[in-house]
Amino acid sequence: MNEPSRVRVSRNLRAASLGVFLVLAGVFFIVYPLADEIRTFLGDLRPVPLFDGIYYPAPSSSHHFLYHILRNFAITWSLWLGLLVILQLWTKDRARRVSHTLGDWVFWVGTAYLLDRIGLGIIAFGSFLALLVVVAGLSLIGRALAMLCLGKIKY
């Protein structure tokens, strides 16, 4: 595939990705009472001490249904991102874009897993937030490793 065609395909994949995200968000707001669940969750936040004089907002009750909805969204979005990585590799998109999408995929898969755990009551909200930071770090490591590997194979 020549360079102008590759750029055009890459641009179309990015536009499709935004479209998929908007469609997913719209469908989830239609299928689930997401606005009500978010409103209830935000109204339930209370300050919880982290360190001396430092607090973070945490819900005072569990919101299993909201976590279930968000988990389903994260799974669906990560499936799209996985397909997108395959399409980007197939069309020989820029290594930086492929690694960025792969890092996003790692983040959303990890987030789906954590939302499943908090929804089942296996982890507390504070642990969820801390582990979300870990998942973000793993996402960045995944991006860096993808860049390294794609550079080694002269992608």
C-alpha positions in Angstrom: 0.0 0.0 0.0 1.5 3.4 -1.0 1.9 6.2 1.5 -1.2 8.3 0.5 -3.4 5.2 0.7 -2.0 4.3 4.1 -2.6 7.8 5.4 -6.2 7.7 4.1 -6.9 4.3 5.7 -5.4 5.5 9.0 -7.5 8.6 8.9 -10.6 6.6 8.2 -9.9 4.2 11.0 -9.6 7.1 13.4 -12.9 8.5 12.2 -14.5 5.1 12.5 -13.1 4.7 16.0 -14.7 8.0 17.1 -18.0 6.8 15.5 -17.9 3.5 17.3 -17.3 5.2 20.6 -20.2 7.6 20.1 -22.5 4.8 19.0 -21.5 2.7 22.0 -22.1 5.6 24.4 -25.5 6.3 22.9 -26.6 2.7 23.0 -25.5 2.3 26.6 -27.4 5.4 27.6 -30.5 4.1 25.8 -30.3 0.5 27.0 -29.3 1.2 30.6 -30.5 3.8 33.1 -26.9 5.2 33.0 -27.8 8.8 33.7 -29.7 7.8 36.8 -27.0 5.5 38.0 -24.3 8.2 37.5 -26.4 10.7 39.3 -27.0 8.3 42.3 -23.3 7.5 42.4 -22.2 11.1 42.4 -24.7 11.9 45.1 -23.4 9.1 47.2 -19.7 10.3 47.2 -18.3 11.1 50.6 -14.8 12.2 51.6 -12.7 9.3 52.9 -9.4 9.9 54.6 -6.3 8.8 52.8 -3.6 10.4 54.8 -3.5 13.0 57.6 -5.7 15.8 56.2 -5.9 14.3 52.6 -9.2 12.8 51.5 -10.5 11.2 48.3 -14.2 10.9 47.3 -15.7 7.4 47.7 -19.3 6.1 47.6 -20.8 5.3 50.9 -22.7 2.4 49.5 -22.1 -0.1 46.7 -23.2 0.6 43.2 -23.0 -2.9 41.6 -25.3 -2.1 38.7 -23.3 0.9 37.6 -20.1 -1.1 37.8 -21.8 -3.8 35.7 -22.8 -1.3 33.1 -19.3 0.3 32.9 -17.7 -3.1 32.8 -19.9 -4.0 29.8 -18.9 -0.8 28.1 -15.2 -1.4 28.8 -15.4 -4.9 27.4 -17.2 -3.8 24.3 -14.8 -0.9 23.7 -11.8 -3.1 24.3 -13.1 -5.5 21.7 -13.2 -2.7 19.2 -9.7 -1.6 20.1 -8.4 -5.1 19.7 -9.9 -5.2 16.2 -8.5 -1.8 15.5 -5.0 -3.0 16.4 -5.3 -5.9 14.0 -6.5 -3.5 11.3 -3.7 -1.1 12.0 -1.1 -3.9 11.7 -2.7 -5.2 8.6 -2.7 -1.8 6.9 0.8 -1.1 8.2 -0.3 2.0 10.1 2.4 4.1 11.9 4.1 2.2 14.7 3.3 5.0 17.1 -0.4 4.8 16.3 -0.5 1.0 16.7 1.4 1.1 20.0 -1.0 3.9 21.2 -4.0 1.8 20.3 -2.5 -1.3 21.9 -1.8 0.7 25.1 -5.5 1.8 25.1 -6.5 -1.8 24.7 -4.5 -2.8 27.7 -6.1 0.0 29.8 -9.6 -0.9 28.8 -9.2 -4.7 29.4 -7.6 -3.9 32.8 -10.4 -1.5 33.6 -13.1 -4.1 32.6 -11.4 -6.6 34.9 -11.3 -4.1 37.8 -14.9 -3.1 37.3 -15.9 -6.8 37.4 -14.0 -7.2 40.7 -15.5 -4.1 42.3 -19.0 -5.1 41.0 -18.7 -8.5 42.7 -17.6 -6.8 45.9 -14.1 -8.4 45.8 -12.3 -5.1 46.0 -13.2 -1.9 47.7 -13.5 1.5 45.9 -10.1 2.7 47.3 -8.4 -0.4 46.0 -10.2 0.1 42.6 -8.7 3.6 42.3 -5.2 2.4 43.3 -5.3 -0.5 40.9 -6.6 1.8 38.1 -3.4 3.8 38.5 -1.5 0.5 38.1 -3.5 -0.4 35.0 -2.6 3.0 33.5 1.0 2.3 34.2 0.8 -1.1 32.5 -0.9 0.6 29.6 2.1 2.9 29.2 4.5 0.0 29.5 2.5 -1.8 26.8 2.9 1.2 24.5 6.6 1.4 25.1 7.1 -2.4 24.5 5.0 -2.3 21.3 7.1 0.6 20.0 10.3 -1.3 20.9 9.0 -4.5 19.2 7.7 -2.8 16.1 11.0 -0.9 15.8 13.0 -4.2 16.1 11.1 -5.9 13.3 11.4 -2.9 11.0 7.7 -2.5 10.9 
